[in-house]
């Protein structure tokens, strides 16, 4: 099942997140975003030279929308960390899967489609319950603005994922989608550096810092490739649901590196996330078997 590429993407994103946390002592956020974009551009360009392909696209507008919204979402999420506890910011951002289900329902209702997958949407909600148990978010007085920012970043992430799906249905290969997003990241990183009055990377470096920031770029690029493939070829809601496994991987890194054990409530959340992923995968497989002789209904495909 192509949606399972999201498992690898979530694992790679968790490595990226771990390295971002560690690299924060060595580099600014703008530098991290810039380096992530530069490595992505170099990686994809080298891949094209080795295996062939073309960067010419008939859909520049769609790539621009994906890149612009994606970068805005990323920056809002990073900014929310300065206003909220990490658990709260992460949980609110991971509501993107809920928003995907809402958007698909809205599209299906508008088009008169009656095959909205309520079972899969239910597993998305179940996964979010697991995330909430694991992260145990809280919002105190004075944190409302930060919560709204993080929540809005999740809404934008949902739009980005659906835009990735649309580009895939239009026939855009993974490498091209990731390349243009990486280019947008380079531009955003440069703008961020100029806005803060700093020259990127013009300071003392350490072997540890360089290793971390390179790992961020490589893992982010691989994760973007896998995520794009999952949304392009897999079931949209199954893929969105499997995204929650990133919280599980991140929690394991927290235990191994920072000795940050989640406790029994957290482990309950992890179990719910994994159970929900298995249920959604089983549900989708059964639905495909039952509907082999029926035309597939994909709201995003219909829109394209």
C-alpha positions in Angstrom: 0.0 0.0 0.0 1.5 3.3 -1.1 0.2 5.1 2.0 2.8 3.2 4.0 5.4 5.5 2.6 4.2 7.9 5.2 5.7 5.7 7.9 9.1 6.2 6.5 8.4 9.9 6.0 7.3 10.2 9.7 10.5 8.4 10.8 12.7 10.7 8.7 10.8 13.8 9.9 11.4 12.6 13.5 15.1 12.5 12.8 14.9 16.0 11.3 13.1 17.3 14.4 15.6 15.7 16.8 18.5 17.3 14.9 16.7 20.7 14.8 16.4 20.6 18.6 20.1 19.8 18.9 21.2 22.2 16.2 19.4 25.1 17.9 22.5 25.7 20.0 24.6 26.2 16.9 22.3 27.8 14.2 19.4 30.2 14.0 16.0 29.1 12.6 16.6 31.0 9.4 19.9 29.2 8.9 18.3 25.8 9.5 15.5 26.5 7.0 18.1 27.8 4.5 20.4 24.8 4.8 17.5 22.4 4.6 16.4 24.1 1.4 20.0 24.1 -0.1 20.6 20.4 0.6 17.2 19.6 -0.9 18.0 21.5 -4.1 21.4 19.9 -4.4 20.1 16.4 -3.6 17.3 16.5 -6.1 19.4 18.1 -8.8 22.0 15.4 -8.4 19.3 12.7 -8.5 18.0 14.2 -11.8 21.5 14.2 -13.3 22.0 10.5 -12.3 18.6 9.0 -13.1 17.2 11.5 -15.6 14.2 13.7 -15.4 13.3 17.3 -15.9 12.6 20.3 -13.7 10.4 21.9 -16.3 6.8 21.9 -15.1 3.5 22.8 -16.7 2.1 23.7 -13.3 4.3 26.6 -11.9 1.3 28.2 -10.1 0.5 25.0 -8.2 4.1 24.6 -7.1 4.2 28.3 -6.0 1.0 27.7 -3.9 2.4 24.6 -2.3 5.8 26.2 -1.6 4.4 29.5 -0.3 1.8 28.0 2.0 4.2 25.3 3.2 6.9 27.8 4.2 4.3 30.1 6.0 3.0 27.1 7.9 6.5 26.0 8.9 7.5 29.5 10.1 4.2 29.9 12.1 4.8 26.5 13.8 8.3 27.4 14.7 7.2 30.8 16.1 4.4 29.2 18.1 7.1 27.3 20.1 8.2 30.6 21.6 4.7 31.3 22.8 3.5 27.8 23.9 4.8 24.7 25.5 6.2 22.3 23.0 3.5 19.7 23.7 0.7 22.2 23.0 2.2 23.6 19.8 2.9 20.1 18.4 -0.6 18.8 19.2 -2.4 21.8 17.7 -0.2 21.6 14.6 -0.9 17.9 14.2 -4.6 18.7 13.9 -3.8 19.0 10.2 -5.1 15.5 9.6 -8.4 16.5 11.2 -8.6 19.5 8.9 -7.9 17.3 5.9 -11.0 15.2 6.8 -13.0 18.4 7.2 -11.9 19.7 3.9 -12.6 16.4 2.1 -16.0 16.3 3.6 -16.7 19.9 2.5 -15.6 19.1 -1.1 -17.6 15.9 -1.1 -20.7 17.7 0.2 -20.3 20.5 -2.4 -19.9 18.0 -5.2 -22.8 15.9 -4.0 -20.6 12.9 -3.3 -22.0 10.4 -0.8 -19.0 8.2 -0.4 -17.1 10.2 2.2 -15.1 7.7 4.3 -16.5 8.2 7.7 -14.7 5.1 9.0 -11.3 6.5 8.0 -12.2 10.0 9.3 -13.0 8.3 12.6 -9.6 6.8 12.8 -8.1 10.2 12.3 -10.0 11.6 15.3 -9.0 8.5 17.3 -5.3 9.2 16.4 -5.7 12.8 17.6 -7.0 11.5 20.9 -3.8 9.4 21.2 -1.7 12.5 20.4 -3.5 14.5 23.0 -2.9 11.8 25.6 0.8 11.5 24.6 1.5 15.3 24.5 -0.9 16.3 27.3 -1.3 19.9 26.0 -2.4 22.8 28.1 -3.2 26.4 27.3 -2.8 29.0 30.1 -3.8 32.6 30.4 -2.0 34.8 27.9 -1.3 31.9 25.5 -4.5 32.3 23.3 -2.6 34.0 20.5 0.1 31.4 20.4 -2.6 28.6 20.3 -4.4 30.3 17.4 -1.1 30.7 15.5 -0.3 27.0 16.0 -3.8 25.9 15.1 -3.7 28.0 12.0 -0.3 26.4 11.0 -2.1 23.1 11.2 -4.9 24.3 8.9 -2.2 25.5 6.4 -0.4 22.2 6.6 -3.7 20.4 5.7 -4.0 22.6 2.6 -0.3 21.9 1.7 -0.9 18.1 1.9 -3.9 18.3 -0.3 -2.0 20.5 -2.7 0.7 17.8 -2.8 -2.0 15.3 -3.5 -3.3 17.5 -6.4 0.2 17.9 -7.9 0.6 14.1 -7.8 -2.8 13.5 -9.5 -1.7 16.1 -12.2 1.3 13.8 -12.9 4.1 15.7 -11.1 6.8 13.4 -9.9 8.0 13.5 -6.3 11.4 14.9 -7.1 9.9 18.0 -8.8 7.5 18.7 -6.0 10.2 18.5 -3.4 12.7 20.5 -5.5 10.5 23.5 -5.9 9.5 23.4 -2.2 13.3 23.3 -1.4 13.8 26.4 -3.6 11.1 28.2 -1.6 12.8 27.2 1.6 16.1 28.7 0.4 14.4 32.0 -0.5 12.6 32.0 2.9 15.8 31.3 4.8 17.6 34.2 3.0 14.7 36.5 3.7 14.7 35.5 7.3 18.4 36.1 7.6 18.1 39.6 6.0 15.2 40.4 8.3 17.2 39.6 11.4 20.2 41.5 10.1 22.6 38.5 10.0 24.7 36.9 7.3 23.9 33.1 7.2 26.7 30.7 8.3 29.2 33.6 8.8 30.3 32.4 12.2 32.3 29.7 13.9 31.2 26.2 13.1 31.8 22.9 14.9 31.9 19.3 13.5 28.8 18.5 15.6 26.9 21.5 14.3 27.8 20.8 10.7 26.8 17.1 11.0 23.5 18.1 12.6 22.5 20.6 10.0 23.5 18.3 7.1 21.4 15.5 8.6 18.5 17.9 8.8 18.7 18.6 5.1 19.1 15.0 4.0 16.4 13.6 6.3 14.0 16.4 5.4 14.5 15.8 1.7 14.0 12.0 2.0 10.9 12.6 4.2 9.5 15.1 1.7 10.0 12.6 -1.1 8.3 9.8 0.8 5.4 12.0 2.0 4.8 13.3 -1.5 4.7 9.7 -2.8 2.3 8.6 -0.1 -0.1 11.5 -0.8 0.2 11.1 -4.6 -0.4 7.3 -4.8 -2.0 6.4 -1.5 -5.4 7.0 0.2 -5.5 10.6 1.5 -7.0 9.9 4.9 -4.9 6.7 5.5 -1.8 8.8 4.7 -3.0 11.6 6.9 -3.6 9.2 9.8 -0.2 7.5 9.5 1.4 10.9 9.9 0.6 10.7 13.6 3.2 8.0 14.0 5.7 10.8 13.8 4.7 11.6 17.4 5.6 8.0 18.4 9.0 8.2 16.8 9.7 11.7 18.3 8.8 10.3 21.8 11.2 7.4 21.3 14.0 9.8 20.4 13.1 11.8 23.6 13.6 8.7 25.7 16.9 7.7 24.1 18.5 11.1 24.0 16.9 13.2 26.7 15.6 10.5 29.0 12.1 12.0 28.6 9.8 9.0 29.2 6.1 9.8 28.4 4.6 7.9 31.4 1.7 5.5 31.4 -0.7 8.1 30.0 1.8 8.8 27.2 2.2 5.1 26.4 -1.6 4.8 26.3 -1.6 7.5 23.7 1.2 5.7 21.7 -0.9 2.5 21.8 -4.0 4.4 20.5 -2.0 6.0 17.7 -0.6 2.6 16.5 -4.0 0.9 16.9 -5.7 3.7 14.9 -3.0 3.3 12.1 -3.6 -0.4 11.9 -7.4 0.0 11.8 -7.3 2.6 9.1 -5.0 0.4 7.0 -7.3 -2.6 7.5 -10.4 -0.5 6.7 -8.9 0.9 3.5 -7.8 -2.6 2.3 -11.3 -4.0 3.0 -12.9 -1.1 1.2 -10.7 -1.5 -1.8 -11.5 -5.2 -2.0 -15.3 -4.4 -1.7 -15.1 -1.7 -4.4 -12.9 -3.4 -7.0 -15.6 -3.2 -9.6 -16.8 0.3 -8.7 -15.3 3.5 -10.0 -13.1 5.2 -7.4 -14.4 8.5 -6.0 -11.7 11.0 -4.9 -12.8 14.5 -4.2 -9.4 15.9 -5.0 -9.2 13.9 -8.3 -12.6 15.2 -9.2 -11.5 18.7 -8.6 -8.5 18.3 -10.8 
